Amino acid sequence: MSPSSLKRVASTDRDISPPLKRKAIASTTSKAVANFFKPTSEKITETPAVTFQVVNDTLLVARHGDPIADLTTRPKPSKIAAFDFDDTVIKTASGNVFGRGATDWTWWHATVPGKLKQLHADGYALVILSNQAGVSLKSDAKSPKDGMKSLNNFKGKVTNVLTALDLPISVYAATEKDLCRKPRTGMWDRMVEDYELAADGSVDLAGCVFVGDAAGRLGDKAAKIKKDHSSSDRDLAANIRIDFKTPEEFFLDQEVKSFVRNFEPVQYLDDALLLASTPTVFSKTNELDIVLFCGSPGAGKSTFYWTHLKPLGYERVNQDILKSRDACVRVARQHLEDRRSVVVDNTNADVETRATWVRLAQKLNVPIRVVHFTAPPKLCEHNDTIRALSSRETNPEVRTMLPKMAFTGFTARYREPSLEEGFQEITKVDFKFEGTEEQRAQWSRASMLIDRRHPRIPHTTNGHTCAVRGLQPNYNHHFHRNPGIALPPVTAAAWQTGKAHMRWRKLGAEGGSLTTAFRVLA
């Protein structure tokens, strides 16, 4: 074969030259070009369809369009249609319990967008109120990317949903377990403030509705229907005093299912039992003695002191004020040596803690008595929440809410006091509400507790349980306690570490108010 035969022959089956590139169609509009060449001061700035803001470091607010301005075109008084977000307006497209990103969503039902558009056409203002504890608005020094990822995913999902809906609407997302978390009314209250609806009569409560899936429904194992994780959505509606519906009832016109509430405060307000109860009478039977309180945070211990023992001349020793058990013992000893009787206003949950005070009484040769506050944990949590939500008149020290660990920690350590421990007597104090009719109405609102997993109380046809399991601990809305401690969010994280847990146990063993332990952990 000749060298020339080794040359490759040009193929006639393909183009010799590269194909001509097609000219891309410009996506820039003439309007955009004109805007580009304008002076900066004259340039048109487009407002994004969805805007976000953070309120008080924990509440994330998103708006599509200008729903507040749109409200001025709505009939008066204003009607609000409020919705939960997950498993009410949307659900995951993947079928997972939690979404895998900003795009993992679909409408809860095909009827949702049309129903919302009709509500807007009918004059309703649309609002979404959602608990989003999985979203962090705070930078985590150890894993800042994870914190930003959760926030960005949620913001992306909200943007996608609101853009698809294309209506003037606001989203309020509570990211912490604070006053904004349902069933507490913080998100609704903020919305009312933002929309300038705080004046009496500005909102047509009878015409409002809240739709959510946390309805306390019982479920059906045979039908493989899971029970609801809580009743927080139903309780929120009750606390606002507006109508409530589940997504199935609202969007699909299904019948109302049976349900239970997490907690029914009204069970403690049975008038017949209150009238039949014997008021607690506490008298000074010893010339000099120690009165030891035993009871959960929120049981009304300090109120009992100011109401019953302060008038009798007792001095108060409290670990929230004195910071440590040793300081409490030192101050109590001084009072007793000066011939002044003492009240130990701490939780004193267990035998070991109470033994400290029994030993002091024995050393000084004075009697020691116990006042035992029998409030169940859920009632105490409710008391604590209502107090924090109340005005300064009712809550003069402006005491903030305790975290749930304050109550579960007490319950874990609690042992009922007995005379065998060395006490002269034990006086039990059961619940008796005292307050004005307005305070009574506030106190008897539906459960203000969040994310509770305790046994539930059956719901009856009239909206309240009729069975009252007896009077529980004394509670008075006129609190006179010393200033409480505002607990920083870091305490919850600190609790998760073994070191913090040991510090908690040590401080708890001192028998003081659990608030002190949280402050030290922070």
C-alpha positions as CSV (number, residue, x, y, z in Angstrom):
1,M,0.0,0.0,0.0
2,S,1.4,3.4,-1.0
3,P,1.8,6.1,1.6
4,S,-0.8,8.1,-0.2
5,S,-3.4,5.4,0.4
6,L,-3.0,5.8,4.2
7,K,-4.5,9.2,4.1
8,R,-8.0,9.5,5.4
9,V,-10.5,10.4,2.7
10,A,-12.9,13.2,3.6
11,S,-16.3,11.9,4.3
12,T,-19.2,13.3,2.4
13,D,-21.7,12.2,5.0
14,R,-21.1,15.0,7.5
15,D,-20.4,18.7,7.6
16,I,-16.8,19.6,7.3
17,S,-17.1,22.8,9.3
18,P,-18.7,23.1,12.8
19,P,-22.4,23.9,12.5
20,L,-23.3,27.5,12.7
21,K,-24.3,28.7,16.1
22,R,-27.8,30.1,16.4
23,K,-28.0,33.5,17.7
24,A,-29.5,33.4,21.3
25,I,-32.7,35.3,21.7
26,A,-32.0,38.1,24.2
27,S,-34.1,37.8,27.4
28,T,-33.4,41.4,28.4
29,T,-36.3,43.6,27.7
30,S,-36.0,47.1,26.3
31,K,-37.4,48.4,29.6
32,A,-34.6,46.7,31.5
33,V,-32.0,48.2,29.1
34,A,-33.5,51.6,29.5
35,N,-33.4,51.2,33.3
36,F,-29.8,50.1,33.1
37,F,-28.7,53.4,31.5
38,K,-30.7,55.6,34.0
39,P,-28.9,57.4,36.8
40,T,-28.9,55.4,40.0
41,S,-31.4,57.7,41.7
42,E,-33.9,57.2,38.9
43,K,-33.6,53.4,38.5
44,I,-36.7,51.4,39.2
45,T,-36.2,48.9,42.1
46,E,-38.6,45.9,41.9
47,T,-39.9,44.7,45.2
48,P,-39.7,40.9,45.6
49,A,-43.0,39.1,45.5
50,V,-42.3,37.5,48.9
51,T,-40.6,39.4,51.7
52,F,-39.3,38.1,55.1
53,Q,-38.6,39.7,58.5
54,V,-37.7,38.4,61.9
55,V,-39.6,39.7,64.9
56,N,-38.1,39.5,68.5
57,D,-35.5,37.0,67.3
58,T,-37.9,34.1,67.2
59,L,-40.8,34.9,64.9
60,L,-40.4,34.7,61.2
61,V,-42.9,36.7,59.1
62,A,-43.3,36.3,55.4
63,R,-45.7,38.3,53.1
64,H,-46.7,37.9,49.5
65,G,-47.7,41.2,48.0
66,D,-49.0,43.7,50.5
67,P,-51.7,41.9,52.5
68,I,-51.9,44.7,55.0
69,A,-52.8,47.3,52.3
70,D,-55.1,44.8,50.8
71,L,-57.0,44.6,54.1
72,T,-58.1,48.2,53.7
73,T,-60.2,47.1,50.7
74,R,-61.9,44.3,52.6
75,P,-65.3,44.7,54.4
76,K,-65.3,45.9,58.0
77,P,-65.1,44.5,60.6
78,S,-62.4,42.3,59.2
79,K,-62.8,38.6,58.8
80,I,-59.6,36.4,59.1
81,A,-59.2,32.9,57.6
82,A,-56.1,31.5,59.3
83,F,-54.5,28.2,58.5
84,D,-51.7,25.9,59.7
85,F,-49.1,25.3,57.0
86,D,-47.8,21.7,57.0
87,D,-50.5,19.0,56.5
88,T,-53.1,21.7,56.1
89,V,-52.2,24.0,53.2
90,I,-49.5,21.7,51.9
91,K,-48.0,18.2,52.4
92,T,-44.7,16.6,51.3
93,A,-44.6,15.5,47.7
94,S,-42.2,12.7,48.8
95,G,-44.6,11.2,51.3
96,N,-42.1,11.7,54.1
97,V,-43.2,13.2,57.4
98,F,-40.7,16.0,57.0
99,G,-39.9,17.7,53.7
100,R,-36.5,17.2,52.1
101,G,-36.1,20.6,50.8
102,A,-37.8,23.7,49.4
103,T,-39.4,21.8,46.5
104,D,-40.7,18.8,48.4
105,W,-44.3,20.0,48.7
106,T,-47.6,19.7,47.0
107,W,-51.0,21.0,47.9
108,W,-52.7,19.1,50.8
109,H,-55.6,18.6,48.4
110,A,-56.3,19.8,44.9
111,T,-59.1,22.0,46.2
112,V,-56.8,24.1,48.5
113,P,-55.7,26.9,46.1
114,G,-59.2,27.4,44.7
115,K,-60.7,27.5,48.2
116,L,-58.2,30.1,49.3
117,K,-58.8,32.2,46.3
118,Q,-62.6,32.1,46.9
119,L,-62.1,33.2,50.5
120,H,-60.1,36.2,49.3
121,A,-62.8,37.0,46.8
122,D,-65.3,36.8,49.6
123,G,-63.5,39.5,51.6
124,Y,-61.4,37.4,54.0
125,A,-57.8,38.3,54.9
126,L,-55.6,35.2,54.6
127,V,-53.0,34.3,57.2
128,I,-50.9,31.2,57.9
129,L,-49.8,30.5,61.5
130,S,-47.3,27.7,61.8
131,N,-45.1,26.2,64.5
132,Q,-41.7,25.6,63.0
133,A,-39.4,24.5,65.9
134,G,-37.1,22.8,63.3
135,V,-36.2,26.2,61.8
136,S,-33.4,28.1,63.5
137,L,-33.1,31.9,63.3
138,K,-29.9,31.8,65.5
139,S,-26.4,31.0,64.3
140,D,-25.1,27.8,65.7
141,A,-21.3,28.2,66.3
142,K,-20.8,24.4,66.0
143,S,-22.8,23.9,62.8
144,P,-23.8,27.2,61.3
145,K,-24.4,25.6,57.9
146,D,-27.1,23.3,59.4
147,G,-28.9,26.2,61.0
148,M,-28.9,28.2,57.8
149,K,-30.0,25.2,55.8
150,S,-33.2,24.7,57.8
151,L,-34.0,28.4,57.5
152,N,-33.2,28.6,53.8
153,N,-35.2,25.5,53.0
154,F,-38.2,26.9,54.9
155,K,-38.0,30.3,53.3
156,G,-37.6,28.7,49.9
157,K,-40.7,26.5,50.4
158,V,-42.8,29.5,51.7
159,T,-41.7,31.5,48.6
160,N,-42.6,28.7,46.3
161,V,-46.0,28.1,47.9
162,L,-47.0,31.8,48.1
163,T,-45.8,32.4,44.6
164,A,-47.9,29.6,43.3
165,L,-50.9,30.8,45.3
166,D,-50.4,34.4,44.1
167,L,-52.6,36.0,46.8
168,P,-52.0,38.7,49.3
169,I,-51.2,36.6,52.4
170,S,-48.9,36.6,55.5
171,V,-47.1,33.7,57.1
172,Y,-46.2,33.7,60.8
173,A,-43.8,31.0,61.9
174,A,-42.9,30.4,65.5
175,T,-39.4,29.0,65.8
176,E,-39.1,28.8,69.6
177,K,-41.3,27.4,72.4
178,D,-42.3,30.9,73.6
179,L,-45.5,33.0,73.6
180,C,-45.8,32.7,69.8
181,R,-46.0,28.9,69.7
182,K,-49.4,27.5,69.3
183,P,-51.7,27.1,71.2
184,R,-50.5,30.3,72.7
185,T,-51.8,33.3,70.9
186,G,-48.6,35.3,70.2
187,M,-48.7,34.9,66.4
188,W,-52.3,35.9,66.2
189,D,-51.7,38.9,68.5
190,R,-48.7,40.0,66.4
191,M,-50.9,39.7,63.2
192,V,-53.6,41.8,64.8
193,E,-51.0,44.4,65.7
194,D,-49.4,44.4,62.2
195,Y,-52.8,44.7,60.5
196,E,-53.9,47.5,62.9
197,L,-56.8,45.5,64.2
198,A,-56.3,45.8,67.9
199,A,-59.2,48.2,68.5
200,D,-62.4,46.6,69.9
201,G,-64.7,45.5,67.1
202,S,-62.0,45.6,64.4
203,V,-62.2,41.9,63.9
204,D,-65.4,39.9,63.3
205,L,-64.4,37.0,65.5
206,A,-67.7,35.2,64.8
207,G,-66.8,35.3,61.1
208,C,-63.2,34.1,61.5
209,V,-61.9,30.5,61.3
210,F,-58.7,28.7,62.0
211,V,-58.0,25.5,60.1
212,G,-55.4,23.0,61.3
213,D,-54.5,19.3,61.6
214,A,-53.5,19.3,65.3
215,A,-57.0,18.7,66.4
216,G,-56.8,16.1,69.1
217,R,-58.5,13.4,67.0
218,L,-58.3,9.9,68.5
219,G,-57.4,7.9,65.5
220,D,-58.4,4.3,64.6
221,K,-56.0,1.5,64.8
222,A,-58.2,-0.9,62.9
223,A,-58.6,1.6,60.1
224,K,-54.8,2.5,60.4
225,I,-55.7,6.1,61.1
226,K,-53.2,7.8,63.4
227,K,-54.2,10.0,66.2
228,D,-53.3,13.6,66.1
229,H,-50.0,14.5,67.7
230,S,-51.7,17.2,69.7
231,S,-54.7,19.5,69.9
232,S,-52.7,22.8,69.7
233,D,-54.5,24.1,66.6
234,R,-58.0,23.4,68.1
235,D,-56.8,25.0,71.4
236,L,-55.5,28.1,69.6
237,A,-58.8,28.7,68.0
238,A,-60.5,28.3,71.4
239,N,-58.1,30.7,72.9
240,I,-58.7,33.3,70.2
241,R,-62.4,32.5,70.4
242,I,-63.0,31.8,66.8
243,D,-64.3,28.8,64.9
244,F,-62.1,25.8,64.2
245,K,-62.1,23.2,61.5
246,T,-59.8,20.4,60.4
247,P,-58.5,20.3,56.8
248,E,-60.9,17.4,56.1
249,E,-63.8,19.4,57.5
250,F,-62.9,22.7,55.8
251,F,-61.7,21.6,52.3
252,L,-63.5,18.3,51.9
253,D,-66.7,18.9,53.9
254,Q,-66.2,15.8,56.1
255,E,-68.0,15.3,59.3
256,V,-66.5,16.3,62.7
257,K,-64.5,13.5,64.3
258,S,-64.3,12.8,68.0
259,F,-61.4,14.4,69.8
260,V,-59.8,15.1,73.2
261,R,-57.9,18.1,74.4
262,N,-54.5,18.0,76.0
263,F,-55.8,19.8,79.1
264,E,-59.1,21.3,80.2
265,P,-58.6,24.1,82.8
266,V,-62.4,24.4,83.3
267,Q,-62.4,21.0,85.1
268,Y,-60.8,22.9,88.1
269,L,-63.5,25.5,88.1
270,D,-66.6,23.4,89.0
271,D,-68.7,25.8,91.0
272,A,-70.4,23.2,93.1
273,L,-67.1,21.8,94.3
274,L,-65.7,25.2,94.9
275,L,-68.6,26.2,97.1
276,A,-68.4,22.9,99.0
277,S,-64.7,23.1,99.6
278,T,-63.3,24.2,102.9
279,P,-61.0,27.3,102.6
280,T,-57.4,26.6,103.7
281,V,-56.8,28.0,107.1
282,F,-53.2,28.3,108.3
283,S,-52.4,29.4,111.9
284,K,-49.2,30.0,113.8
285,T,-49.3,27.2,116.3
286,N,-45.7,27.5,117.5
287,E,-43.9,30.5,118.9
288,L,-41.0,29.8,116.6
289,D,-40.8,27.3,113.8
290,I,-39.9,26.5,110.2
291,V,-42.6,26.1,107.5
292,L,-41.3,24.1,104.6
293,F,-43.1,24.4,101.3
294,C,-43.2,21.4,98.9
295,G,-44.6,21.8,95.4
296,S,-44.1,22.2,91.7
297,P,-43.2,25.5,90.1
298,G,-46.5,27.3,89.4
299,A,-48.3,25.6,92.3
300,G,-49.0,28.9,94.0
301,K,-46.4,28.6,96.8
302,S,-45.3,32.2,96.9
303,T,-48.9,33.4,96.6
304,F,-49.7,31.3,99.6
305,Y,-46.9,32.9,101.6
306,W,-48.0,36.5,100.9
307,T,-51.6,35.7,101.5
308,H,-51.4,33.5,104.6
309,L,-48.0,33.5,106.3
310,K,-46.6,37.0,105.8
311,P,-49.5,38.4,107.8
312,L,-48.5,36.0,110.6
313,G,-45.0,37.5,110.8
314,Y,-43.1,34.7,108.9
315,E,-39.9,35.7,107.0
316,R,-39.4,34.2,103.5
317,V,-36.4,32.4,102.3
318,N,-36.3,31.8,98.5
319,Q,-33.5,30.4,96.4
320,D,-34.4,32.4,93.4
321,I,-33.4,35.5,95.4
322,L,-30.5,34.0,97.5
323,K,-29.0,32.0,94.6
324,S,-28.0,28.9,96.6
325,R,-29.1,26.4,99.2
326,D,-26.2,27.3,101.5
327,A,-27.3,31.0,101.4
328,C,-30.9,30.0,102.2
329,V,-29.8,27.9,105.2
330,R,-27.5,30.7,106.4
331,V,-30.3,33.4,106.2
332,A,-32.9,31.1,107.7
333,R,-30.6,30.3,110.6
334,Q,-30.1,34.0,111.3
335,H,-33.8,34.7,111.3
336,L,-34.4,31.8,113.7
337,E,-31.6,32.9,116.0
338,D,-33.2,36.3,116.0
339,R,-36.5,34.6,117.1
340,R,-38.2,35.1,113.7
341,S,-40.1,32.1,112.2
342,V,-39.2,31.2,108.6
343,V,-40.9,30.0,105.5
344,V,-38.7,28.0,103.0
345,D,-40.3,28.9,99.7
346,N,-38.6,26.4,97.4
347,T,-39.8,23.3,95.6
348,N,-38.2,20.8,98.1
349,A,-39.2,17.9,96.0
350,D,-37.3,15.0,97.6
351,V,-36.5,13.5,101.0
352,E,-32.8,14.4,100.7
353,T,-33.5,18.1,100.1
354,R,-36.0,18.3,102.9
355,A,-33.6,16.5,105.3
356,T,-31.3,19.6,105.2
357,W,-34.1,21.7,106.8
358,V,-35.0,18.9,109.3
359,R,-31.4,18.9,110.5
360,L,-31.4,22.7,110.9
361,A,-34.7,22.5,112.9
362,Q,-33.2,19.8,115.1
363,K,-30.0,21.8,115.7
364,L,-31.9,24.9,116.7
365,N,-34.6,22.9,118.6
366,V,-37.5,24.3,116.7
367,P,-40.5,22.5,115.1
368,I,-40.7,22.1,111.4
369,R,-44.0,21.9,109.5
370,V,-44.7,21.2,105.8
371,V,-47.2,22.9,103.5
372,H,-47.7,20.4,100.6
373,F,-49.1,21.9,97.3
374,T,-50.7,19.1,95.4
375,A,-51.0,20.7,92.0
376,P,-50.6,18.2,89.1
377,P,-47.9,19.2,86.6
378,K,-50.2,20.2,83.8
379,L,-52.1,22.6,86.0
380,C,-48.9,24.1,87.2
381,E,-47.7,24.6,83.6
382,H,-51.0,26.2,82.8
383,N,-50.7,28.5,85.8
384,D,-47.2,29.5,84.9
385,T,-48.2,30.3,81.3
386,I,-51.2,32.3,82.2
387,R,-49.2,34.3,84.7
388,A,-46.6,35.1,82.0
389,L,-49.3,36.1,79.6
390,S,-51.1,38.4,82.1
391,S,-50.8,42.1,82.7
392,R,-48.5,43.7,85.2
393,E,-51.5,44.0,87.6
394,T,-51.8,40.2,87.7
395,N,-48.1,39.5,87.2
396,P,-46.4,42.4,89.1
397,E,-42.9,40.9,88.9
398,V,-43.3,40.3,85.1
399,R,-42.3,36.7,85.6
400,T,-41.5,34.9,82.4
401,M,-42.5,31.4,81.5
402,L,-40.4,28.5,82.7
403,P,-39.2,25.8,80.3
404,K,-40.8,22.4,80.4
405,M,-37.8,21.0,82.1
406,A,-38.7,22.9,85.2
407,F,-41.8,20.8,85.6
408,T,-40.5,17.5,84.4
409,G,-37.4,17.9,86.6
410,F,-39.6,18.4,89.6
411,T,-41.8,15.5,88.7
412,A,-38.8,13.2,88.4
413,R,-37.4,14.1,91.8
414,Y,-40.7,14.4,93.6
415,R,-41.4,12.2,96.7
416,E,-44.5,12.9,98.8
417,P,-43.5,14.3,102.2
418,S,-44.3,12.1,105.3
419,L,-44.3,12.7,109.0
420,E,-41.6,10.0,109.3
421,E,-39.1,12.5,107.9
422,G,-39.4,14.5,111.2
423,F,-42.1,17.0,110.5
424,Q,-44.5,18.1,113.2
425,E,-47.4,18.2,110.7
426,I,-48.2,18.3,107.0
427,T,-50.9,20.6,105.6
428,K,-52.1,19.9,102.1
429,V,-53.2,22.8,99.9
430,D,-55.6,22.0,97.1
431,F,-56.4,24.2,94.1
432,K,-58.9,27.0,94.5
433,F,-59.1,29.7,91.9
434,E,-59.3,33.2,93.2
435,G,-59.6,36.2,91.0
436,T,-61.9,38.5,89.2
437,E,-64.4,37.4,86.5
438,E,-62.1,38.7,83.9
439,Q,-59.1,36.8,85.3
440,R,-61.3,33.7,85.6
441,A,-62.2,34.0,81.9
442,Q,-58.5,34.4,81.0
443,W,-57.5,31.5,83.3
444,S,-60.1,29.1,82.0
445,R,-59.1,29.5,78.3
446,A,-58.2,26.3,76.5
447,S,-54.9,24.7,77.2
448,M,-51.9,27.1,76.7
449,L,-49.5,24.2,77.0
450,I,-47.2,23.3,74.1
451,D,-46.1,20.0,72.8
452,R,-47.4,17.9,75.7
453,R,-47.6,14.2,75.6
454,H,-49.5,13.5,78.9
455,P,-52.8,11.5,79.3
456,R,-55.6,13.5,77.8
457,I,-59.0,14.4,79.1
458,P,-62.1,13.3,77.1
459,H,-64.0,16.1,75.3
460,T,-67.7,16.1,75.9
461,T,-70.5,17.5,73.8
462,N,-70.6,20.8,75.6
463,G,-67.0,21.6,74.9
464,H,-65.7,20.8,78.4
465,T,-65.3,17.7,80.5
466,C,-67.9,17.3,83.2
467,A,-65.8,15.1,85.5
468,V,-63.9,17.0,88.1
469,R,-61.2,14.9,89.8
470,G,-61.3,17.0,93.0
471,L,-59.8,20.3,93.9
472,Q,-56.2,20.8,93.1
473,P,-53.6,23.2,94.5
474,N,-54.2,26.7,95.6
475,Y,-53.7,29.3,93.0
476,N,-54.3,33.0,93.1
477,H,-53.9,35.4,90.2
478,H,-52.7,38.2,92.5
479,F,-49.0,37.2,92.5
480,H,-46.6,39.0,94.8
481,R,-43.4,37.0,94.0
482,N,-40.0,38.5,93.7
483,P,-38.8,39.2,90.2
484,G,-38.3,36.1,88.1
485,I,-35.4,35.3,85.9
486,A,-35.6,35.5,82.2
487,L,-34.2,32.2,80.9
488,P,-32.0,32.4,77.8
489,P,-32.6,29.8,75.1
490,V,-29.2,28.3,75.6
491,T,-30.5,26.5,78.7
492,A,-32.4,23.9,76.6
493,A,-29.2,23.1,74.7
494,A,-27.1,23.0,77.8
495,W,-29.5,20.5,79.3
496,Q,-28.7,18.0,76.5
497,T,-25.1,17.6,77.7
498,G,-24.1,15.2,80.4
499,K,-22.1,17.8,82.2
500,A,-25.0,20.2,82.3
501,H,-27.3,17.3,83.4
502,M,-25.0,16.6,86.4
503,R,-25.0,20.3,87.3
504,W,-28.8,20.3,87.0
505,R,-29.1,17.3,89.4
506,K,-26.7,18.9,91.9
507,L,-28.6,22.2,91.9
508,G,-31.9,20.5,91.9
509,A,-30.8,18.5,95.0
510,E,-30.4,21.8,96.8
511,G,-34.1,22.1,96.8
512,G,-34.4,25.6,95.5
513,S,-36.6,26.8,92.7
514,L,-35.5,25.1,89.5
515,T,-35.2,28.6,88.0
516,T,-31.8,28.9,89.8
517,A,-30.5,25.8,88.1
518,F,-31.4,27.1,84.7
519,R,-29.7,30.4,85.4
520,V,-26.5,28.7,86.4
521,L,-26.6,26.3,83.4
522,A,-26.9,29.4,81.1
